[in-house]
Amino acid sequence: MHTPSLLKMLAVAASFAVLPTLASAQAYPSRPIKIIVPAPPGGAIDTIARVVGDKLAASMGQPVVVDNRPGASNNLGTDLLAKSPPDGYTIGIVGGSHNINKFLFKNLGWDPEKSFEPIVYSHVVPLVFAINPQVPAKTLPELVAWMKANPDKAKVATSGRGSAQEMAAEMFRMASHTDMLLVPYKGSSAAHPDLLGGRTALYIDTISAILPQVKGGNVRAVAVSTIQRTPALPDVPTADEQGLKGYDANTNGGFLAPAGTPKPVIARLNAEINAVLKMPDVRSKLEAAGIEVQGGTPQEYASLIKSDLAKWGKVVKAAGIEPE
């Protein structure tokens, strides 16, 4: 049996044991923070990283550096993030491919859940059903009817293997029971010329990429892919509204840290990034680019990742896509 004096000694020893952890949490950050972006400059997650990073540098009192590491379907930068020291000084932001690539590649070297600590769900980028104006369709049901009547012309651009655009097209194929030819391109900038020229009929593209073409009248937007309409195109109805019940495809994502990053550090980053995402100038800048700002707890982001994995796993299996 422990004596009262022994119990006091044990309590004192335990309090000293947690002091280093508390001190390190209070001292964080004491040097620059790096945000890995597994994509080229100019895209949605790069834009978010730079806008948020500028504000974090001011609020946390340390420089925040954006490190673009594109390549290998976003796997290169994500792998680097997974293998970085779990100390809060290297974090990352991911998009829709984060929860898709698990089903497309056999040897990723990282797991979308086990290799990371969720920090905060930061954004949703809706997709837009954009058609060449020569296609005589003003609504999604009219587009489906036209594609069924003209299977030789039903060519749908995608942004390549595993992209959110390809997954959205596969979901559309299954939901509409439409035969179509998927034509892969290396991103939106490569796909747009053929869409504008009529060599492809449809591209389900991110709103941030296709919005200038819609506003310029170069393509016609007949639907958006999210359950709710997007503020960037409030007059364009959703696919769900137009008969594809439950259709919900988008590219979403957030900030992650390597697995094992201390919980107090995750909590600090979550609070700081949430505060930034609520700033009016940040929201207006991101929303102008077609990016819908989110927020919330690490646990909420973890739940979203889990549900997205279940959704995309079913789509990949139903589409018969084999992992490389």
C-alpha positions in Angstrom: 0.0 0.0 0.0 1.3 3.5 -0.9 1.8 5.9 2.0 0.5 9.4 1.8 4.0 10.8 1.5 4.8 8.4 -1.4 1.6 9.4 -3.2 2.6 13.1 -2.9 6.1 12.3 -4.3 4.5 10.4 -7.2 2.2 13.3 -7.9 5.1 15.8 -7.9 7.1 13.6 -10.2 4.2 13.3 -12.6 3.7 17.0 -12.7 7.4 17.5 -13.6 7.1 14.9 -16.3 4.5 17.0 -18.2 6.3 20.2 -17.9 8.4 19.7 -21.1 5.3 18.9 -23.1 3.5 22.0 -21.8 6.5 24.2 -22.3 7.0 23.0 -25.9 3.3 23.5 -26.7 3.5 27.1 -25.3 6.6 27.8 -27.2 5.2 26.7 -30.5 6.0 28.0 -33.0 9.5 29.1 -32.5 10.7 28.9 -36.1 9.2 29.0 -39.6 6.3 26.7 -40.6 6.2 25.0 -44.1 3.0 24.2 -45.9 3.5 21.4 -48.5 1.2 21.8 -51.5 1.2 18.6 -53.6 0.2 20.5 -56.7 1.6 23.2 -59.0 1.1 26.9 -58.2 -2.1 28.6 -59.3 -4.6 25.9 -58.4 -7.2 25.9 -55.6 -5.2 24.3 -52.8 -2.2 26.5 -53.7 -4.4 29.6 -53.5 -5.7 28.6 -50.1 -2.3 27.8 -48.8 -0.9 31.2 -49.8 -3.9 33.2 -48.5 -4.0 31.3 -45.2 -0.3 31.2 -44.9 0.0 35.0 -45.1 -2.5 35.4 -42.3 -0.9 32.6 -40.1 2.5 34.3 -40.4 1.0 37.4 -38.8 -1.0 35.7 -36.1 1.6 33.1 -35.1 4.6 35.4 -35.3 6.7 33.2 -37.6 7.2 33.0 -41.4 5.0 30.5 -43.2 6.5 29.1 -46.4 4.5 27.4 -49.2 6.4 24.5 -50.7 4.9 23.3 -54.0 5.7 19.6 -54.7 3.6 18.5 -57.7 3.9 15.2 -59.4 2.6 11.6 -59.5 -1.1 12.5 -59.2 -0.3 14.6 -56.1 1.3 11.6 -54.5 4.8 13.1 -54.4 4.1 16.0 -52.1 1.7 13.9 -50.0 4.3 11.2 -49.5 6.8 13.9 -48.4 4.3 15.3 -45.9 3.6 11.8 -44.5 7.4 11.3 -43.9 8.1 14.7 -42.4 8.9 15.2 -38.7 5.7 15.3 -36.7 6.5 18.5 -34.9 4.1 21.0 -36.4 6.7 22.8 -38.5 5.7 20.9 -41.7 2.0 20.7 -42.5 0.2 20.3 -45.8 -3.0 20.9 -47.6 -4.7 18.3 -49.9 -7.5 18.2 -52.3 -9.9 15.6 -53.7 -7.3 13.2 -55.0 -6.2 12.5 -51.4 -9.2 10.3 -50.8 -9.2 8.8 -54.3 -5.6 7.7 -54.8 -5.8 5.0 -52.2 -7.9 3.0 -54.7 -5.8 3.8 -57.8 -2.3 3.0 -56.7 -1.0 -0.3 -55.1 2.1 1.1 -53.4 1.4 4.6 -52.2 3.7 4.5 -49.2 1.1 6.4 -47.1 -2.5 5.9 -46.0 -5.0 8.8 -46.1 -6.1 8.1 -42.5 -3.2 6.4 -40.7 -0.4 8.6 -42.0 -1.8 12.0 -41.0 -3.4 14.0 -38.2 -6.3 16.0 -39.6 -6.1 19.7 -38.6 -9.1 21.4 -40.3 -11.5 20.9 -43.2 -10.8 24.0 -45.2 -12.6 24.0 -48.5 -15.0 22.6 -51.1 -14.6 23.4 -54.8 -17.8 22.5 -56.7 -17.6 21.0 -60.1 -19.5 22.4 -63.1 -21.1 20.5 -66.0 -19.7 22.7 -68.8 -20.7 21.9 -72.4 -19.7 23.3 -75.7 -22.4 25.8 -76.8 -23.0 23.8 -80.0 -24.5 21.1 -77.9 -28.3 21.8 -78.0 -28.9 21.3 -74.3 -29.9 23.9 -71.7 -30.5 21.5 -68.8 -28.9 18.3 -67.5 -31.8 16.1 -68.6 -31.5 17.6 -72.1 -27.8 16.8 -72.1 -28.4 13.2 -71.1 -31.0 12.8 -73.8 -28.6 14.3 -76.4 -25.8 12.1 -75.3 -28.0 9.0 -75.6 -29.1 10.0 -79.0 -25.6 10.8 -80.2 -23.2 8.3 -78.6 -20.5 9.0 -81.1 -20.4 12.6 -80.0 -20.7 11.9 -76.3 -17.0 12.7 -75.5 -16.3 13.8 -72.0 -13.0 15.5 -71.0 -11.3 14.6 -67.7 -8.2 15.7 -66.0 -6.6 12.3 -66.1 -6.5 9.2 -64.1 -7.8 9.5 -60.5 -8.8 13.2 -60.8 -11.9 14.5 -59.2 -13.1 15.3 -62.8 -12.7 11.6 -63.8 -14.5 10.4 -60.7 -17.3 12.9 -61.3 -17.7 11.7 -64.9 -17.8 8.0 -63.8 -20.5 8.9 -61.2 -22.4 10.7 -64.0 -22.1 7.7 -66.3 -23.5 5.4 -63.7 -26.3 7.8 -62.5 -27.5 8.7 -66.0 -27.0 5.2 -67.6 -25.2 7.0 -70.4 -22.5 5.6 -72.7 -19.7 8.1 -73.1 -16.1 8.2 -74.1 -13.8 9.7 -71.4 -10.9 11.7 -72.9 -8.1 12.3 -70.4 -6.0 15.5 -70.4 -3.2 16.8 -68.2 -5.4 19.3 -66.3 -7.9 22.0 -67.0 -5.7 24.2 -69.1 -5.0 21.3 -71.5 -8.7 20.2 -71.7 -10.2 23.6 -72.3 -9.1 24.1 -76.0 -10.8 20.9 -77.1 -14.0 21.7 -75.2 -14.2 25.2 -76.6 -13.4 23.9 -80.1 -16.2 21.3 -79.9 -13.9 18.3 -80.0 -15.3 17.2 -76.7 -18.9 17.9 -75.6 -18.7 18.0 -71.8 -16.1 18.7 -69.1 -17.1 18.4 -65.4 -14.5 20.8 -64.2 -13.7 22.6 -61.0 -15.6 25.9 -60.8 -12.4 27.8 -60.0 -10.9 26.6 -63.4 -14.0 26.9 -65.6 -15.7 30.0 -64.2 -13.9 32.4 -66.5 -15.1 30.4 -69.5 -18.6 30.3 -68.2 -18.7 34.0 -67.6 -17.2 34.7 -71.0 -19.9 32.7 -72.7 -17.4 30.3 -74.2 -19.1 27.3 -72.5 -22.6 26.7 -71.1 -23.0 25.6 -67.4 -26.0 23.2 -67.1 -25.4 21.9 -63.6 -23.2 22.0 -60.5 -22.1 18.8 -58.8 -22.7 19.6 -55.1 -26.0 19.0 -53.3 -26.3 22.7 -52.6 -26.1 25.4 -55.3 -22.8 27.4 -55.3 -22.8 31.1 -54.6 -20.5 31.6 -57.5 -23.2 30.4 -60.0 -26.4 30.8 -58.0 -28.7 30.4 -61.0 -27.3 27.1 -62.1 -29.2 24.2 -60.6 -27.5 21.1 -59.1 -27.5 17.7 -60.7 -29.5 16.4 -57.7 -32.2 19.1 -58.5 -32.4 17.9 -62.1 -33.1 14.3 -61.4 -29.7 12.7 -60.5 -30.8 12.2 -56.9 -27.9 12.1 -54.4 -25.3 13.0 -57.0 -22.6 14.8 -55.0 -19.1 15.1 -56.5 -16.6 17.8 -55.6 -13.0 18.3 -54.8 -12.7 19.0 -51.1 -9.9 19.0 -48.6 -8.0 20.6 -45.8 -4.9 20.9 -43.8 -3.1 17.8 -42.4 0.0 17.1 -40.3 2.1 14.0 -40.2 0.8 11.3 -37.9 2.1 11.7 -34.3 2.1 15.5 -34.3 1.3 16.5 -30.7 -2.3 17.1 -29.9 -1.7 20.6 -28.4 0.1 21.6 -31.6 -2.9 20.3 -33.7 -5.3 22.2 -31.4 -3.3 25.4 -31.9 -3.1 25.1 -35.7 -6.8 24.3 -35.8 -7.7 27.4 -33.8 -5.5 29.6 -35.8 -6.6 28.3 -39.2 -10.3 28.5 -38.3 -9.8 32.1 -37.2 -8.2 32.9 -40.6 -11.0 31.2 -42.5 -13.5 33.4 -40.7 -11.8 36.6 -41.8 -14.0 38.5 -44.3 -11.2 39.4 -46.6 -10.0 35.8 -46.7 -13.5 34.5 -47.4 -14.2 37.0 -50.2 -10.9 36.3 -51.9 -11.4 32.5 -51.9 -15.1 32.7 -52.8 -14.2 34.9 -55.7 -12.1 32.0 -57.0 -15.0 29.6 -56.6 -13.7 28.1 -53.4 -16.3 27.5 -50.7 -14.7 28.0 -47.2 -15.4 25.5 -44.5 -13.9 25.0 -41.0 -14.5 22.9 -37.9 -12.7 20.5 -35.7 -10.0 17.9 -36.5 -12.6 15.2 -35.6 -15.0 16.5 -38.1 -12.4 16.5 -40.9 -11.4 12.9 -39.9 -15.1 11.9 -40.3 -15.3 13.5 -43.8 -12.2 11.7 -44.9 -13.7 8.4 -43.8 -17.0 9.0 -45.6 -15.2 10.2 -48.8 -13.1 7.0 -48.8 -16.2 4.9 -48.6 -17.8 6.9 -51.5 -14.9 6.9 -53.9 -14.1 3.3 -53.1 -17.5 2.3 -54.4 -17.2 4.5 -57.5 -13.8 3.0 -58.4 -15.0 -0.5 -57.9 -18.2 0.0 -59.9 -16.3 1.7 -62.7 -13.9 -1.3 -62.9 -10.8 0.8 -62.5 -7.8 -1.3 -61.5 -5.1 0.1 -59.3 -1.7 0.6 -60.9 
